[in-house]
Amino acid sequence: MSPITTYLPAVLMVISQSVLLHAHESVSNTNPWIQKFSSQPQNNCVPHKEYATCTVQPDPAAPYKVTGTVDFSQMDFCGHYGDLLIKVTLKGFPTSDPVKEHGMHVHQYGDLSNGCTSTGGHYNPFNMTHGAPFDEKRHVGDFGNIPVQAGQVKQYRREWMADIYGRYSILGRAIVIHAGTDDLGKGGNPSSKVNGNAGARLACCVIGRGEEWYAADQQ
């Protein structure tokens, strides 16, 4: 038996293992969920917190004028991200409004050139159907509803899917406040799985970098 015939199976096995390893690494490098939860800590990395903010303005066609801010903060543990913390502070809802919970979502485009209409649909980079904030199948931008009391909103919440870091950051995108209540994808009609039947767009803003806001709340 020639040396080539003897070593050929071993050479082919090494090549096939190398191909499989390369394929696995390629999937790991392109899958956003693997990227998010398995990134390696950097040398000399110091965990830090980032802040973002969105100054809400009413849509020109809105029947009443909702204003305020939506603030964000998130820890970066050297590539492993903590929950996104959100503070919603709004006013301008009429006390006679029968809707007590209004839909709030991250929309695709930070474009207010045509009011809130030009922000596009919900931010949905993984092509999912619309759902509730606690659902595994949902848009990244599905923030559900905000409760209104005496014409105002003051809410603190945690968000597990959206980030202000990384490839799928919500920075530069828009927050939209809707006239109706989001049915969380359970309305039983096609539009429920697209936008939650949350109705017209009352107010919106573009998410940008912000300043620390916990300290200000403690004063």
C-alpha positions as protocol buffer text, in pm:
chain_id: "A"
residue {
  index: 1
  type: MET
  ca { x: 0 y: 0 z: 0 }
}
residue {
  index: 2
  type: SER
  ca { x: 143 y: 342 z: -101 }
}
residue {
  index: 3
  type: PRO
  ca { x: 205 y: 619 z: 159 }
}
residue {
  index: 4
  type: ILE
  ca { x: -57 y: 836 z: -17 }
}
residue {
  index: 5
  type: THR
  ca { x: -324 y: 566 z: 25 }
}
residue {
  index: 6
  type: THR
  ca { x: -227 y: 523 z: 392 }
}
residue {
  index: 7
  type: TYR
  ca { x: -247 y: 893 z: 491 }
}
residue {
  index: 8
  type: LEU
  ca { x: -534 y: 1006 z: 265 }
}
residue {
  index: 9
  type: PRO
  ca { x: -820 y: 918 z: 512 }
}
residue {
  index: 10
  type: ALA
  ca { x: -643 y: 1102 z: 796 }
}
residue {
  index: 11
  type: VAL
  ca { x: -588 y: 1410 z: 578 }
}
residue {
  index: 12
  type: LEU
  ca { x: -954 y: 1413 z: 471 }
}
residue {
  index: 13
  type: MET
  ca { x: -1068 y: 1387 z: 836 }
}
residue {
  index: 14
  type: VAL
  ca { x: -855 y: 1686 z: 937 }
}
residue {
  index: 15
  type: ILE
  ca { x: -990 y: 1890 z: 644 }
}
residue {
  index: 16
  type: SER
  ca { x: -1355 y: 1804 z: 725 }
}
residue {
  index: 17
  type: GLN
  ca { x: -1306 y: 1896 z: 1092 }
}
residue {
  index: 18
  type: SER
  ca { x: -1152 y: 2228 z: 991 }
}
residue {
  index: 19
  type: VAL
  ca { x: -1448 y: 2301 z: 760 }
}
residue {
  index: 20
  type: LEU
  ca { x: -1699 y: 2221 z: 1038 }
}
residue {
  index: 21
  type: LEU
  ca { x: -1510 y: 2441 z: 1287 }
}
residue {
  index: 22
  type: HIS
  ca { x: -1502 y: 2729 z: 1040 }
}
residue {
  index: 23
  type: ALA
  ca { x: -1877 y: 2690 z: 972 }
}
residue {
  index: 24
  type: HIS
  ca { x: -1952 y: 2696 z: 1344 }
}
residue {
  index: 25
  type: GLU
  ca { x: -1743 y: 3009 z: 1392 }
}
residue {
  index: 26
  type: SER
  ca { x: -1918 y: 3175 z: 1097 }
}
residue {
  index: 27
  type: VAL
  ca { x: -2261 y: 3109 z: 1248 }
}
residue {
  index: 28
  type: SER
  ca { x: -2142 y: 3237 z: 1587 }
}
residue {
  index: 29
  type: ASN
  ca { x: -2012 y: 3556 z: 1427 }
}
residue {
  index: 30
  type: THR
  ca { x: -2335 y: 3632 z: 1237 }
}
residue {
  index: 31
  type: ASN
  ca { x: -2610 y: 3520 z: 1476 }
}
residue {
  index: 32
  type: PRO
  ca { x: -2705 y: 3830 z: 1682 }
}
residue {
  index: 33
  type: TRP
  ca { x: -2821 y: 3629 z: 1983 }
}
residue {
  index: 34
  type: ILE
  ca { x: -2489 y: 3437 z: 2000 }
}
residue {
  index: 35
  type: GLN
  ca { x: -2305 y: 3767 z: 1962 }
}
residue {
  index: 36
  type: LYS
  ca { x: -2507 y: 3924 z: 2241 }
}
residue {
  index: 37
  type: PHE
  ca { x: -2463 y: 3657 z: 2506 }
}
residue {
  index: 38
  type: SER
  ca { x: -2128 y: 3493 z: 2428 }
}
residue {
  index: 39
  type: SER
  ca { x: -1893 y: 3781 z: 2349 }
}
residue {
  index: 40
  type: GLN
  ca { x: -1557 y: 3749 z: 2522 }
}
residue {
  index: 41
  type: PRO
  ca { x: -1455 y: 4004 z: 2789 }
}
residue {
  index: 42
  type: GLN
  ca { x: -1190 y: 4244 z: 2665 }
}
residue {
  index: 43
  type: ASN
  ca { x: -854 y: 4280 z: 2837 }
}
residue {
  index: 44
  type: ASN
  ca { x: -858 y: 4555 z: 3099 }
}
residue {
  index: 45
  type: CYS
  ca { x: -1228 y: 4613 z: 3034 }
}
residue {
  index: 46
  type: VAL
  ca { x: -1416 y: 4815 z: 3296 }
}
residue {
  index: 47
  type: PRO
  ca { x: -1797 y: 4765 z: 3317 }
}
residue {
  index: 48
  type: HIS
  ca { x: -1975 y: 5093 z: 3252 }
}
residue {
  index: 49
  type: LYS
  ca { x: -2321 y: 5239 z: 3209 }
}
residue {
  index: 50
  type: GLU
  ca { x: -2452 y: 5428 z: 2908 }
}
residue {
  index: 51
  type: TYR
  ca { x: -2750 y: 5664 z: 2892 }
}
residue {
  index: 52
  type: ALA
  ca { x: -2991 y: 5767 z: 2619 }
}
residue {
  index: 53
  type: THR
  ca { x: -3288 y: 6002 z: 2602 }
}
residue {
  index: 54
  type: CYS
  ca { x: -3579 y: 6092 z: 2376 }
}
residue {
  index: 55
  type: THR
  ca { x: -3761 y: 6428 z: 2400 }
}
residue {
  index: 56
  type: VAL
  ca { x: -4123 y: 6360 z: 2308 }
}
residue {
  index: 57
  type: GLN
  ca { x: -4309 y: 6609 z: 2087 }
}
residue {
  index: 58
  type: PRO
  ca { x: -4670 y: 6590 z: 1962 }
}
residue {
  index: 59
  type: ASP
  ca { x: -4750 y: 6489 z: 1607 }
}
residue {
  index: 60
  type: PRO
  ca { x: -4882 y: 6792 z: 1411 }
}
residue {
  index: 61
  type: ALA
  ca { x: -5210 y: 6610 z: 1345 }
}
residue {
  index: 62
  type: ALA
  ca { x: -5263 y: 6490 z: 1702 }
}
residue {
  index: 63
  type: PRO
  ca { x: -5589 y: 6600 z: 1873 }
}
residue {
  index: 64
  type: TYR
  ca { x: -5398 y: 6684 z: 2192 }
}
residue {
  index: 65
  type: LYS
  ca { x: -5037 y: 6767 z: 2274 }
}
residue {
  index: 66
  type: VAL
  ca { x: -4836 y: 6501 z: 2456 }
}
residue {
  index: 67
  type: THR
  ca { x: -4485 y: 6605 z: 2563 }
}
residue {
  index: 68
  type: GLY
  ca { x: -4214 y: 6472 z: 2794 }
}
residue {
  index: 69
  type: THR
  ca { x: -3914 y: 6240 z: 2790 }
}
residue {
  index: 70
  type: VAL
  ca { x: -3829 y: 5873 z: 2765 }
}
residue {
  index: 71
  type: ASP
  ca { x: -3492 y: 5801 z: 2930 }
}
residue {
  index: 72
  type: PHE
  ca { x: -3278 y: 5488 z: 2911 }
}
residue {
  index: 73
  type: SER
  ca { x: -2978 y: 5341 z: 3091 }
}
residue {
  index: 74
  type: GLN
  ca { x: -2794 y: 5010 z: 3047 }
}
residue {
  index: 75
  type: MET
  ca { x: -2485 y: 4841 z: 3189 }
}
residue {
  index: 76
  type: ASP
  ca { x: -2219 y: 4695 z: 2961 }
}
residue {
  index: 77
  type: PHE
  ca { x: -2036 y: 4418 z: 3149 }
}
residue {
  index: 78
  type: CYS
  ca { x: -1749 y: 4396 z: 2898 }
}
residue {
  index: 79
  type: GLY
  ca { x: -1976 y: 4278 z: 2616 }
}
residue {
  index: 80
  type: HIS
  ca { x: -2252 y: 4123 z: 2827 }
}
residue {
  index: 81
  type: TYR
  ca { x: -2543 y: 4369 z: 2849 }
}
residue {
  index: 82
  type: GLY
  ca { x: -2775 y: 4414 z: 3143 }
}
residue {
  index: 83
  type: ASP
  ca { x: -3146 y: 4490 z: 3116 }
}
residue {
  index: 84
  type: LEU
  ca { x: -3240 y: 4820 z: 2957 }
}
residue {
  index: 85
  type: LEU
  ca { x: -3387 y: 5048 z: 3225 }
}
residue {
  index: 86
  type: ILE
  ca { x: -3654 y: 5290 z: 3102 }
}
residue {
  index: 87
  type: LYS
  ca { x: -3813 y: 5594 z: 3264 }
}
residue {
  index: 88
  type: VAL
  ca { x: -4122 y: 5739 z: 3093 }
}
residue {
  index: 89
  type: THR
  ca { x: -4233 y: 6090 z: 3195 }
}
residue {
  index: 90
  type: LEU
  ca { x: -4519 y: 6236 z: 2988 }
}
residue {
  index: 91
  type: LYS
  ca { x: -4800 y: 6488 z: 3022 }
}
residue {
  index: 92
  type: GLY
  ca { x: -5076 y: 6632 z: 2807 }
}
residue {
  index: 93
  type: PHE
  ca { x: -5325 y: 6345 z: 2798 }
}
residue {
  index: 94
  type: PRO
  ca { x: -5678 y: 6483 z: 2856 }
}
residue {
  index: 95
  type: THR
  ca { x: -5829 y: 6365 z: 3183 }
}
residue {
  index: 96
  type: SER
  ca { x: -6148 y: 6288 z: 2990 }
}
residue {
  index: 97
  type: ASP
  ca { x: -5963 y: 6042 z: 2764 }
}
residue {
  index: 98
  type: PRO
  ca { x: -6130 y: 5698 z: 2802 }
}
residue {
  index: 99
  type: VAL
  ca { x: -5804 y: 5525 z: 2702 }
}
residue {
  index: 100
  type: LYS
  ca { x: -5605 y: 5457 z: 3019 }
}
residue {
  index: 101
  type: GLU
  ca { x: -5317 y: 5264 z: 2857 }
}
residue {
  index: 102
  type: HIS
  ca { x: -5145 y: 5389 z: 2543 }
}
residue {
  index: 103
  type: GLY
  ca { x: -4920 y: 5185 z: 2315 }
}
residue {
  index: 104
  type: MET
  ca { x: -4551 y: 5282 z: 2308 }
}
residue {
  index: 105
  type: HIS
  ca { x: -4305 y: 5135 z: 2060 }
}
residue {
  index: 106
  type: VAL
  ca { x: -3961 y: 5182 z: 1908 }
}
residue {
  index: 107
  type: HIS
  ca { x: -4008 y: 5253 z: 1538 }
}
residue {
  index: 108
  type: GLN
  ca { x: -3765 y: 5185 z: 1257 }
}
residue {
  index: 109
  type: TYR
  ca { x: -3657 y: 5534 z: 1152 }
}
residue {
  index: 110
  type: GLY
  ca { x: -3547 y: 5840 z: 1347 }
}
residue {
  index: 111
  type: ASP
  ca { x: -3713 y: 6056 z: 1083 }
}
residue {
  index: 112
  type: LEU
  ca { x: -3963 y: 6321 z: 1197 }
}
residue {
  index: 113
  type: SER
  ca { x: -3973 y: 6510 z: 866 }
}
residue {
  index: 114
  type: ASN
  ca { x: -4341 y: 6419 z: 826 }
}
residue {
  index: 115
  type: GLY
  ca { x: -4426 y: 6409 z: 1193 }
}
residue {
  index: 116
  type: CYS
  ca { x: -4459 y: 6064 z: 1348 }
}
residue {
  index: 117
  type: THR
  ca { x: -4572 y: 5912 z: 1015 }
}
residue {
  index: 118
  type: SER
  ca { x: -4217 y: 5908 z: 874 }
}
residue {
  index: 119
  type: THR
  ca { x: -4081 y: 5688 z: 1156 }
}
residue {
  index: 120
  type: GLY
  ca { x: -4195 y: 5375 z: 968 }
}
residue {
  index: 121
  type: GLY
  ca { x: -4315 y: 5057 z: 1138 }
}
residue {
  index: 122
  type: HIS
  ca { x: -4203 y: 4893 z: 1460 }
}
residue {
  index: 123
  type: TYR
  ca { x: -3831 y: 4818 z: 1485 }
}
residue {
  index: 124
  type: ASN
  ca { x: -3820 y: 4449 z: 1391 }
}
residue {
  index: 125
  type: PRO
  ca { x: -3472 y: 4338 z: 1279 }
}
residue {
  index: 126
  type: PHE
  ca { x: -3548 y: 3967 z: 1327 }
}
residue {
  index: 127
  type: ASN
  ca { x: -3872 y: 3965 z: 1124 }
}
residue {
  index: 128
  type: MET
  ca { x: -4097 y: 3852 z: 1410 }
}
residue {
  index: 129
  type: THR
  ca { x: -4470 y: 3904 z: 1460 }
}
residue {
  index: 130
  type: HIS
  ca { x: -4596 y: 4170 z: 1701 }
}
residue {
  index: 131
  type: GLY
  ca { x: -4629 y: 4067 z: 2064 }
}
residue {
  index: 132
  type: ALA
  ca { x: -4609 y: 4169 z: 2427 }
}
residue {
  index: 133
  type: PRO
  ca { x: -4290 y: 4292 z: 2600 }
}
residue {
  index: 134
  type: PHE
  ca { x: -4264 y: 3962 z: 2790 }
}
residue {
  index: 135
  type: ASP
  ca { x: -4308 y: 3741 z: 2480 }
}
residue {
  index: 136
  type: GLU
  ca { x: -4013 y: 3561 z: 2322 }
}
residue {
  index: 137
  type: LYS
  ca { x: -4166 y: 3616 z: 1977 }
}
residue {
  index: 138
  type: ARG
  ca { x: -4204 y: 3991 z: 1935 }
}
residue {
  index: 139
  type: HIS
  ca { x: -4056 y: 4294 z: 1768 }
}
residue {
  index: 140
  type: VAL
  ca { x: -3752 y: 4443 z: 1940 }
}
residue {
  index: 141
  type: GLY
  ca { x: -3955 y: 4764 z: 1946 }
}
residue {
  index: 142
  type: ASP
  ca { x: -4259 y: 4612 z: 2121 }
}
residue {
  index: 143
  type: PHE
  ca { x: -4268 y: 4806 z: 2448 }
}
residue {
  index: 144
  type: GLY
  ca { x: -4638 y: 4738 z: 2514 }
}
residue {
  index: 145
  type: ASN
  ca { x: -4847 y: 5000 z: 2695 }
}
residue {
  index: 146
  type: ILE
  ca { x: -4790 y: 5289 z: 2933 }
}
residue {
  index: 147
  type: PRO
  ca { x: -5051 y: 5368 z: 3204 }
}
residue {
  index: 148
  type: VAL
  ca { x: -5200 y: 5718 z: 3222 }
}
residue {
  index: 149
  type: GLN
  ca { x: -5320 y: 5870 z: 3547 }
}
residue {
  index: 150
  type: ALA
  ca { x: -5462 y: 6223 z: 3576 }
}
residue {
  index: 151
  type: GLY
  ca { x: -5336 y: 6301 z: 3226 }
}
residue {
  index: 152
  type: GLN
  ca { x: -4976 y: 6202 z: 3301 }
}
residue {
  index: 153
  type: VAL
  ca { x: -4738 y: 5907 z: 3280 }
}
residue {
  index: 154
  type: LYS
  ca { x: -4459 y: 5835 z: 3527 }
}
residue {
  index: 155
  type: GLN
  ca { x: -4332 y: 5482 z: 3479 }
}
residue {
  index: 156
  type: TYR
  ca { x: -4011 y: 5291 z: 3546 }
}
residue {
  index: 157
  type: ARG
  ca { x: -3966 y: 4959 z: 3368 }
}
residue {
  index: 158
  type: ARG
  ca { x: -3712 y: 4699 z: 3255 }
}
residue {
  index: 159
  type: GLU
  ca { x: -3672 y: 4578 z: 2898 }
}
residue {
  index: 160
  type: TRP
  ca { x: -3488 y: 4254 z: 2817 }
}
residue {
  index: 161
  type: MET
  ca { x: -3466 y: 4252 z: 2435 }
}
residue {
  index: 162
  type: ALA
  ca { x: -3382 y: 4605 z: 2322 }
}
residue {
  index: 163
  type: ASP
  ca { x: -3033 y: 4752 z: 2372 }
}
residue {
  index: 164
  type: ILE
  ca { x: -2860 y: 5086 z: 2339 }
}
residue {
  index: 165
  type: TYR
  ca { x: -2538 y: 4896 z: 2255 }
}
residue {
  index: 166
  type: GLY
  ca { x: -2429 y: 4684 z: 1962 }
}
residue {
  index: 167
  type: ARG
  ca { x: -2539 y: 4615 z: 1607 }
}
residue {
  index: 168
  type: TYR
  ca { x: -2911 y: 4631 z: 1690 }
}
residue {
  index: 169
  type: SER
  ca { x: -2898 y: 4942 z: 1906 }
}
residue {
  index: 170
  type: ILE
  ca { x: -3215 y: 5152 z: 1927 }
}
residue {
  index: 171
  type: LEU
  ca { x: -3007 y: 5473 z: 1920 }
}
residue {
  index: 172
  type: GLY
  ca { x: -3111 y: 5690 z: 1627 }
}
residue {
  index: 173
  type: ARG
  ca { x: -3452 y: 5524 z: 1605 }
}
residue {
  index: 174
  type: ALA
  ca { x: -3784 y: 5668 z: 1720 }
}
residue {
  index: 175
  type: ILE
  ca { x: -4021 y: 5627 z: 2012 }
}
residue {
  index: 176
  type: VAL
  ca { x: -4389 y: 5661 z: 1915 }
}
residue {
  index: 177
  type: ILE
  ca { x: -4679 y: 5709 z: 2157 }
}
residue {
  index: 178
  type: HIS
  ca { x: -5012 y: 5586 z: 2017 }
}
residue {
  index: 179
  type: ALA
  ca { x: -5370 y: 5701 z: 2067 }
}
residue {
  index: 180
  type: GLY
  ca { x: -5502 y: 5355 z: 2153 }
}
residue {
  index: 181
  type: THR
  ca { x: -5413 y: 5053 z: 2365 }
}
residue {
  index: 182
  type: ASP
  ca { x: -5181 y: 4790 z: 2219 }
}
residue {
  index: 183
  type: ASP
  ca { x: -5360 y: 4454 z: 2212 }
}
residue {
  index: 184
  type: LEU
  ca { x: -5016 y: 4282 z: 2237 }
}
residue {
  index: 185
  type: GLY
  ca { x: -5075 y: 4068 z: 1929 }
}
residue {
  index: 186
  type: LYS
  ca { x: -5384 y: 3900 z: 2073 }
}
residue {
  index: 187
  type: GLY
  ca { x: -5652 y: 4095 z: 1886 }
}
residue {
  index: 188
  type: GLY
  ca { x: -5746 y: 3810 z: 1654 }
}
residue {
  index: 189
  type: ASN
  ca { x: -5702 y: 3999 z: 1326 }
}
residue {
  index: 190
  type: PRO
  ca { x: -5406 y: 4044 z: 1086 }
}
residue {
  index: 191
  type: SER
  ca { x: -5316 y: 4397 z: 1197 }
}
residue {
  index: 192
  type: SER
  ca { x: -5287 y: 4275 z: 1557 }
}
residue {
  index: 193
  type: LYS
  ca { x: -4976 y: 4078 z: 1459 }
}
residue {
  index: 194
  type: VAL
  ca { x: -4831 y: 4383 z: 1285 }
}
residue {
  index: 195
  type: ASN
  ca { x: -4896 y: 4680 z: 1513 }
}
residue {
  index: 196
  type: GLY
  ca { x: -5125 y: 4569 z: 1796 }
}
residue {
  index: 197
  type: ASN
  ca { x: -5410 y: 4790 z: 1671 }
}
residue {
  index: 198
  type: ALA
  ca { x: -5267 y: 5072 z: 1882 }
}
residue {
  index: 199
  type: GLY
  ca { x: -5418 y: 5344 z: 1664 }
}
residue {
  index: 200
  type: ALA
  ca { x: -5297 y: 5684 z: 1548 }
}
residue {
  index: 201
  type: ARG
  ca { x: -4958 y: 5831 z: 1639 }
}
residue {
  index: 202
  type: LEU
  ca { x: -4994 y: 6100 z: 1903 }
}
residue {
  index: 203
  type: ALA
  ca { x: -4632 y: 6190 z: 1974 }
}
residue {
  index: 204
  type: CYS
  ca { x: -4279 y: 6081 z: 1892 }
}
residue {
  index: 205
  type: CYS
  ca { x: -3908 y: 6154 z: 1930 }
}
residue {
  index: 206
  type: VAL
  ca { x: -3564 y: 6037 z: 1818 }
}
residue {
  index: 207
  type: ILE
  ca { x: -3349 y: 5841 z: 2066 }
}
residue {
  index: 208
  type: GLY
  ca { x: -3006 y: 5994 z: 2124 }
}
residue {
  index: 209
  type: ARG
  ca { x: -2724 y: 5984 z: 2377 }
}
residue {
  index: 210
  type: GLY
  ca { x: -2823 y: 6116 z: 2717 }
}
residue {
  index: 211
  type: GLU
  ca { x: -2691 y: 6219 z: 3057 }
}
residue {
  index: 212
  type: GLU
  ca { x: -2709 y: 6030 z: 3386 }
}
residue {
  index: 213
  type: TRP
  ca { x: -3061 y: 6055 z: 3525 }
}
residue {
  index: 214
  type: TYR
  ca { x: -3067 y: 5853 z: 3848 }
}
residue {
  index: 215
  type: ALA
  ca { x: -2876 y: 6122 z: 4039 }
}
residue {
  index: 216
  type: ALA
  ca { x: -3115 y: 6392 z: 3922 }
}
residue {
  index: 217
  type: ASP
  ca { x: -3412 y: 6189 z: 4047 }
}
residue {
  index: 218
  type: GLN
  ca { x: -3259 y: 6170 z: 4394 }
}
residue {
  index: 219
  type: GLN
  ca { x: -3227 y: 6549 z: 4436 }
}
